[in-house]
Every structure is written in structure tokens, then in C-alpha cells.
Amino acid sequence: MAAEHDEEDSLRARSEQAIGELAQALLDSQILENALAAAFGAREKAVEAQQAAMAALNLSSATDLERLERRLRSLSRRLEEVEDQVDRVERDVGELRRHLAPQKSGRSSRSAKD
């Protein structure tokens, strides 16, 4: 049983070493680097072409929709703030009316006596 375990460990170590060497070879490979650069360049050109086509068709891109969503959220927050301020003003005006009502009724009753 111990021999089996040692053999598995040895196989695992050799496998890890082989994978490490392969990974290092890929990292050092100029061909892979050039292929990745070409792929990323092609992706960028495809994105630009897609944006140009969508703009020509007057369609919104995902970026445009995300920007619109952020602006709508901002507008919604600002509107909620305005609603809160209007509520506070409404309460303050109500309090002023209640406070001034006794004073008005006192003045009007004095005016009626004169």
C-alpha cells in the first residue's frame, strides 16, 4: 500500500513538473504572444465595427443603455430628494397655518367689534 502511495506521489510530482514546464514554454513563446495580440486586436476592431454598424442603424449599444440606466437612477434619486423636500415644506406650511389661524381669528373678531 505504501508503495502505491509513493508511486502516486511520484506520478503527481512528474505531472505537476510537466504542466509547469508546458506553462513556462507557453509564457516564453513569441508565437503565442503574437497570436494573443492579434486576437485582442481583432476583438477590438470587431467591437468598433459593431458600434459603427449600430450607430448607422440608430440602435443603442449596451454601453449606451448602461449609461442611460445610470442617468435614470441618478434622476430617480434626485426626484426622491425633491419629493422629500416638498413634503417638508408642506409640513412646515401646515404648521405655520395652524400657528397663524388663532391669530387671524383673533384679529377678525376684533375687527367685527370695531
ABEGO torsion letter per residue (X at the ends): XAAAAAAAAAAAAAAAAAAAAAAAAAAABAAAAAAAAAAAAAAAAAAAAAAAAAAAAGBBBAAAAAAAAAAAAAAAAAAAAAAAAAAAAAAAAAAAAAAAAAAAAAAAAAAAAX
